[in-house]
Amino acid sequence: MSPAPNARRLVLLVVGATLAGGRVAAQGGADSVPVLLQAPTSVRGAGLNGAGAALVGDAGSVFSNPAGIATVRHVALEGAFRTARADAFLVAGALAWRILQFDVGVGVQVADLGSMPGAFLGPGAATAERAREVMGVGSLVYRFGLIAVGASAKGLRRSIDSVSVRAYSADAGLAIAVFDIMAIGFSVQNIAGNWNGDAPLRLPTVSRVGFTMNYVDPQESFRLLSVLEVQWPGGSAARLVLGGEAGVVYRGVGLIGRLAWSSRPTASIFSAATYGATLAFSRVNIDYAYRQEDLLEDSTHRVGLRLTL
């Protein structure tokens, strides 16, 4: 028998393995965590060092605890933007809508990783010309009395040049909001990791428990809020976040400042302290947040807009 068929079969196997390996390498490795999951989405939450389990009433809760949108009165909108090195940027938008005892939320995040995606995704993407991540989230929440339960479905796509991979997962959350006085929140993000086992993307499961307390009536002129949250990121040590907000709002116009500190694993590059502020104009809030260092840049500035109707 001629060895030619066996030789051709061997060549095809080698080429197939090389292409498959190249696909994984181009996506930043088989154990690659999406950039979108390593940076807070809400600007208010970023100013509070990534806390979000018990920050209720904002559309951006769809990204941290879906049950947090249960206290939206009618409609809430939120947008966020930040830049990073090598012409990269992140943009996000969220919408929450109350329908009787239900709340529906949707959110979209986009990370354009600029002209040097290898700076974010590792050597496997060093020769790529362009890379982008897009994530969509849809949430449904049911509220009965002071308690709300919710769930989200999410899909994420990473594209590097002409190669794309997808990941899917879900979040679940619980929120107990006692009027405007206090809130307790619990959420589990990326339940069971990436449901698309063929994709070289890792979606680590993150559990959160949070507590917020208003020490003055937020319908009055003064604002004073404390935030406590514990996070359990998959594969990392537990993280404690302590923060607060304080300010003055008179006839719908005012300024609110926020500051937070967090413990962090020794290997983490994230700075331990963050701060931010909000300019309030009736139902419109303009948010700002700063962190000295994170995954995407040495110093990060974020701006956002929140609208409630």
Phi, psi and omega per residue, in radians:
M1 nan 2.425 -3.106
S2 -1.232 2.444 3.119
P3 -1.347 -0.052 -3.055
A4 -1.041 -0.826 3.137
P5 -1.030 -0.734 3.119
N6 -1.109 -0.683 3.131
A7 -1.121 -0.759 3.130
R8 -1.110 -0.699 3.129
R9 -1.090 -0.695 3.124
L10 -1.136 -0.731 3.126
V11 -1.089 -0.756 3.135
L12 -1.089 -0.703 3.106
L13 -1.105 -0.747 3.141
V14 -1.123 -0.784 3.140
V15 -1.105 -0.746 3.138
G16 -1.096 -0.748 3.125
A17 -1.137 -0.663 3.137
T18 -1.138 -0.759 3.130
L19 -1.135 -0.722 3.121
A20 -1.122 -0.731 3.109
G21 -1.131 -0.674 3.114
G22 -1.130 -0.639 3.113
R23 -1.087 -0.797 3.110
V24 -1.110 -0.789 -3.129
A25 -1.097 -0.684 -3.125
A26 -1.143 -0.385 3.131
Q27 -1.646 0.225 3.042
G28 1.547 0.252 3.089
G29 1.824 2.755 -3.057
A30 -1.260 -0.267 -3.107
D31 -2.018 0.686 -3.023
S32 -1.541 2.249 3.076
V33 -1.639 2.251 3.141
P34 -0.982 2.495 3.111
V35 -1.054 -0.659 -3.098
L36 -1.056 -0.430 -3.133
L37 -1.564 -0.009 -3.081
Q38 -1.935 0.222 3.110
A39 -2.482 2.330 3.131
P40 -1.030 2.516 -3.117
T41 -1.546 -0.900 -3.141
S42 -1.208 2.318 3.110
V43 -1.193 -0.656 3.064
R44 -1.066 -0.793 3.103
G45 -1.127 -0.615 3.100
A46 -1.130 -0.662 3.077
G47 -1.162 -0.379 3.079
L48 -1.794 0.529 3.005
N49 1.083 0.634 3.070
G50 1.528 0.062 3.094
A51 -1.180 2.592 3.136
G52 -2.979 -0.130 -3.077
A53 -1.116 -0.583 -3.081
A54 -2.101 0.294 3.028
L55 -1.533 1.601 -3.001
V56 -1.686 2.744 3.050
G57 1.641 -0.001 3.123
D58 -1.938 2.538 3.120
A59 -1.101 -0.521 -3.133
G60 -1.131 -0.151 3.102
S61 -1.099 -0.350 3.134
V62 -1.041 -0.380 -3.119
F63 -1.573 -0.280 -3.069
S64 -2.131 -0.741 3.091
N65 -2.642 1.809 -3.056
P66 -0.987 -0.550 -3.133
A67 -1.159 -0.253 -3.133
G68 -1.165 -0.321 3.136
I69 -1.447 -0.012 -3.065
A70 -1.117 -0.457 -3.105
T71 -1.590 0.095 3.017
V72 -1.116 2.253 -3.047
R73 -1.321 -0.794 3.115
H74 -2.337 -1.285 -3.124
V75 -2.384 2.460 3.062
A76 -2.325 2.410 3.104
L77 -2.181 2.582 3.111
E78 -2.626 2.455 3.069
G79 -2.394 2.675 -3.104
A80 -2.570 2.628 3.133
F81 -2.605 2.489 3.019
R82 -2.674 2.664 3.076
T83 -1.815 2.925 3.086
A84 -2.590 3.081 -3.100
R85 -1.164 2.866 3.083
A86 1.026 0.679 3.080
D87 1.159 0.249 3.137
A88 -1.403 2.734 3.064
F89 -2.719 2.762 3.082
L90 -2.187 2.395 3.091
V91 -2.388 2.542 -3.101
A92 -2.556 2.658 3.064
G93 -2.552 2.583 -3.122
A94 -2.556 2.614 3.120
L95 -2.390 2.345 3.061
A96 -2.247 2.416 -3.042
W97 -2.432 2.225 -3.135
R98 -1.610 2.293 3.103
I99 -2.284 1.761 -3.082
L100 0.969 -2.116 -3.137
Q101 -1.586 0.100 -3.125
F102 -1.931 2.700 2.990
D103 -2.270 2.394 3.098
V104 -2.045 2.358 -3.142
G105 -2.358 2.565 3.050
V106 -2.379 2.597 3.122
G107 -2.609 2.601 3.117
V108 -2.367 2.362 3.045
Q109 -2.199 2.465 3.098
V110 -2.321 2.274 3.034
A111 -2.082 1.941 3.019
D112 -1.644 2.015 -2.992
L113 -1.551 0.311 2.919
G114 1.223 -2.776 -3.061
S115 -1.521 -0.107 -3.137
M116 -2.305 1.154 -3.106
P117 -1.067 -0.399 3.099
G118 -1.073 -0.403 3.112
A119 -1.174 -0.375 -3.118
F120 -1.921 -0.546 -3.024
L121 -1.853 -0.072 3.097
G122 1.683 3.128 -3.051
P123 -1.025 -0.489 -3.117
G124 -1.072 -0.397 -3.137
A125 -1.926 0.247 -3.037
A126 -1.112 -0.547 -3.087
T127 -1.652 0.024 -3.131
A128 -1.277 2.598 3.114
E129 -1.548 -0.538 -3.113
R130 -2.689 2.549 3.099
A131 -2.524 2.576 -3.109
R132 -2.632 2.527 3.007
E133 -2.113 2.392 3.108
V134 -2.292 2.298 3.113
M135 -2.287 2.347 3.048
G136 -2.067 2.474 -3.102
V137 -2.295 2.384 3.016
G138 -2.211 2.293 -3.034
S139 -2.192 2.567 3.033
L140 -2.334 2.257 -3.047
V141 -2.266 2.449 3.045
Y142 -2.097 2.292 -3.107
R143 -2.056 2.286 3.039
F144 -2.319 1.983 -3.058
G145 1.138 -2.243 -3.130
L146 -1.536 -0.092 -3.010
I147 -1.873 2.429 3.078
A148 -2.330 2.417 3.050
V149 -2.179 2.502 -3.091
G150 -2.644 2.853 3.112
A151 -2.505 2.666 3.126
S152 -2.308 2.531 2.960
A153 -1.931 2.456 -3.096
K154 -2.399 2.595 3.052
G155 -2.343 2.425 -3.085
L156 -2.303 2.402 3.089
R157 -2.222 2.283 3.022
R158 -1.955 2.226 3.124
S159 -2.100 2.198 3.044
I160 -2.148 1.940 -2.982
D161 0.941 -2.094 -3.082
S162 -1.703 0.072 -3.095
V163 -1.797 2.290 -3.131
S164 -2.266 2.533 2.999
V165 -2.312 2.716 -3.074
R166 -2.225 2.663 3.086
A167 -2.397 2.613 -3.128
Y168 -2.396 2.541 3.081
S169 -2.874 -2.943 -3.106
A170 -2.619 2.712 3.063
D171 -2.119 2.760 3.033
A172 -2.461 2.576 -3.104
G173 -2.639 2.782 3.089
L174 -2.340 2.407 3.092
A175 -2.414 2.405 3.036
I176 -2.120 1.889 -3.095
A177 -1.941 2.052 3.131
V178 -1.676 1.543 -3.094
F179 0.899 -2.304 3.083
D180 -1.800 0.266 -3.030
I181 -1.517 -0.917 -3.045
M182 -2.645 2.839 3.081
A183 -2.596 2.508 3.043
I184 -2.126 2.323 -3.116
G185 -2.347 2.535 3.073
F186 -2.410 2.339 3.116
S187 -2.551 2.670 3.016
V188 -2.189 2.102 -3.116
Q189 -1.822 2.522 3.115
N190 0.996 0.996 -3.129
I191 -1.064 2.209 -3.126
A192 1.105 0.371 3.038
G193 1.211 -2.551 -3.119
N194 -1.445 2.091 -3.119
W195 -1.361 -0.220 3.067
N196 -1.664 1.559 -3.025
G197 -1.138 -0.271 -3.118
D198 -1.469 -0.217 -3.058
A199 -1.556 2.388 3.131
P200 -1.417 0.937 3.102
L201 -2.297 2.380 3.132
R202 -1.901 2.181 3.076
L203 -1.900 1.643 -3.069
P204 -1.190 2.413 3.083
T205 -1.283 2.280 -3.141
V206 -2.203 2.205 3.079
S207 -1.869 2.474 -3.116
R208 -2.360 2.490 2.940
V209 -2.297 2.195 -3.081
G210 -2.342 2.776 -3.141
F211 -2.514 2.287 3.043
T212 -2.197 2.552 -3.126
M213 -2.412 2.214 2.999
N214 -1.625 2.199 -3.110
Y215 -1.652 -0.185 3.032
V216 -2.347 2.804 3.140
D217 -1.184 2.038 -3.108
P218 -1.198 -0.120 3.048
Q219 -1.454 -0.174 3.093
E220 -1.611 -2.911 -3.019
S221 -1.369 -0.598 -3.052
F222 -1.605 2.658 3.094
R223 -2.241 2.303 3.073
L224 -2.665 1.947 -3.050
L225 -2.331 2.399 3.025
S226 -1.959 2.618 -3.101
V227 -2.293 2.295 3.050
L228 -2.318 2.252 3.124
E229 -2.569 2.480 3.029
V230 -2.079 2.293 -3.130
Q231 -2.114 2.489 3.081
W232 -2.116 1.489 3.131
P233 -1.238 2.485 3.131
G234 -1.061 2.176 3.110
G235 1.422 0.074 -3.136
S236 -2.276 2.914 3.122
A237 -1.225 2.729 3.101
A238 -1.068 2.619 -3.081
R239 -2.212 2.265 3.130
L240 -1.845 2.328 3.110
V241 -2.119 2.229 3.063
L242 -2.176 2.253 -3.116
G243 -2.768 -3.119 3.139
G244 -2.909 2.858 3.078
E245 -2.250 2.539 3.088
A246 -2.649 2.530 3.123
G247 3.088 -3.022 -3.141
V248 -2.325 2.294 3.073
V249 -2.266 2.071 -3.090
Y250 -2.071 2.101 -3.107
R251 0.918 0.729 3.066
G252 1.500 -0.111 -3.100
V253 -2.078 2.294 -3.137
G254 -3.125 -3.016 -3.105
L255 -2.307 2.309 3.113
I256 -2.202 2.232 3.096
G257 -1.842 2.716 3.123
R258 -2.499 2.637 -3.104
L259 -2.608 2.474 3.136
A260 -2.597 2.684 3.080
W261 -2.261 2.587 3.084
S262 -2.456 2.558 2.922
S263 -1.291 2.827 -3.109
R264 -2.727 2.658 3.046
P265 -1.098 2.676 -3.090
T266 -1.002 -0.639 -3.067
A267 -1.391 -0.124 -3.067
S268 -1.241 2.440 3.094
I269 -1.656 -0.032 -3.117
F270 -1.322 2.415 3.106
S271 -1.208 2.645 -3.038
A272 -1.387 -0.340 -3.075
A273 -2.112 2.520 3.049
T274 -2.395 2.777 3.016
Y275 -2.609 2.905 -3.115
G276 -2.946 -3.069 -3.110
A277 -2.747 2.820 3.087
T278 -2.345 2.276 2.951
L279 -1.666 2.059 -3.079
A280 -1.755 2.248 3.065
F281 -2.301 1.512 -3.106
S282 1.007 -1.963 -3.093
R283 -1.604 0.047 -3.136
V284 -1.927 2.286 3.088
N285 -2.155 2.224 3.077
I286 -1.802 2.057 -3.019
D287 -1.855 2.615 3.047
Y288 -2.421 2.508 3.092
A289 -2.507 2.575 3.132
Y290 -2.353 2.398 2.995
R291 -2.355 2.404 -3.060
Q292 -1.166 -0.604 -3.071
E293 -2.734 2.421 2.982
D294 -2.637 -2.918 -3.041
L295 -1.084 -0.574 -2.967
L296 -1.689 -0.340 -3.041
E297 -2.872 2.741 3.129
D298 -1.173 -0.713 3.061
S299 -2.322 2.312 -3.014
T300 -2.084 2.328 3.053
H301 -2.094 2.301 3.141
R302 -2.201 2.543 3.028
V303 -2.278 2.603 -3.111
G304 -2.684 2.933 -3.125
L305 -2.387 2.312 3.067
R306 -2.161 2.371 -3.139
L307 -2.330 2.280 3.096
T308 -2.150 2.430 -3.109
L309 -2.229 nan nan
